[in-house]
Amino acid sequence: MRLENDQRRAQLLALARTAFSARAYDDVSIDDLARDAKISKGLLYHYFPTKRVLYVAGLSAIAAELVVAVTSIPADLAPIERARAGLDAYLEHITRHRAAFISLMRGGIGSDPEVAEVIEGVRRRMFDTFVVDSPFAPLLIGNPKFEISVRGWIGFVEFTTIDWCVNPRLSRAEIRDLLTEILFEVLRVVSPPVFRTQ
């Protein structure tokens, strides 16, 4: 069946995301992907010149969806409610895309700089949204203790949620509340006094 370029690209990305989420990078074959898409290997290479390019494109799509899910939170909520809502959205997304999330955060091909940039882009967007949309942004931006601590908390969230995906010993609500409480303890220690009363 002939598909428009955008449709074909979307089809190949969907197949790749499924394959790379289920199997290690080295175990995914371009021949298998082309067969599943019912196209020639040459046509697949027309859209994605290498397996690595296809892999990075798939990770980028997963990352973009995750960022949209977490950043689509009403800005008029109280800070603690925004944190809870953002974590709820994050946990909902990774629950629905568990294998893809683990693949994204663990990186399937080692220390590849493009994969690292995709992951770092997610971290930057999370941090920027957290700070820029805060009513306390003027007090927080440029505060090195705050910035380092929130970036560290984001790393803690990543590790904790990967562990939770693999071995879910707590409920989603318990994980959300734990991460929220830790965030606000961090803020209590490192942020200006006016933030500590919120």
Secondary structure by P-SEA (a helix, b strand, c coil): ccccaaaaaaaaaaaaaaaaaacccccccaaaaaaaacccaaaaaaacccaaaaaaaaaaaaaaaaaaaaacccccccaaaaaaaaaaaaaaaaaaaaaaaaaaaaccccccaaaaaaaaaaaaaaaaaaccccccccccccaaaaaaaaaaaaaaaaaaaaaaaacccccaaaaaaaaaaaaaaaaacccccccccc
